[in-house]
Amino acid sequence: MTEKIKIGGILETTGLTMVSILSAPNQPGVAGKVLMVLGKNNINIEFITESENLEGTADITFCFKSADRAKVRQLLAGMRGIVRARGDKWYDNIAILVVYGPHFREKPTISGKMCEQLGKYNINIIGISTSISSISCIVREEDLDRAKDALLEAFELPE
């Protein structure tokens, strides 16, 4: 058996919806406009990524509480003229799993191990993001229990 990697813990958040704003202009301030409108309307963002796609435009993806879905849809519709995205894609019944811990800089295998373990259990990662001390993976809520089992097989939690 391979030795488990010591981590600080595993967090989970359920009851989320994820939306990807697709092919928005790739220019300064677009994500800021979207996030400010959401924030001013008390929509808390649980996860966010933005990246340039093959077309040279930007895809902005974020998660929020599912209870806010109708409000977010309405707010985004009101920003169509500002954001000028080509479309959006919505995902319901989403969960976030976060592996965190001290000293992630000295443990370069954590991200790979998390992704490898989820793949081993045939769990698709819908979104992924890292920080200096954590890695967050978006999975379907129906896969959450199996995903936690997969991670506990590879990571050692503190006692």
Buried (B, 14 or more C-beta within 10 A) or exposed (E): EEEEBEBBEBEBBEEBBBBBBBBBBBEEEBBEEBBEBBEEEEBEBBBBBBEEEEEEBBBBBBBBBBEBBEBBBEBBEEBEEBBEBEEBEEBEBBBBBBBBBEEBEEBEEBBEBBBEBBEEBEBEBBBBBBEEBBBBBBBBBEBBEBBBEBBEEBBEBEE
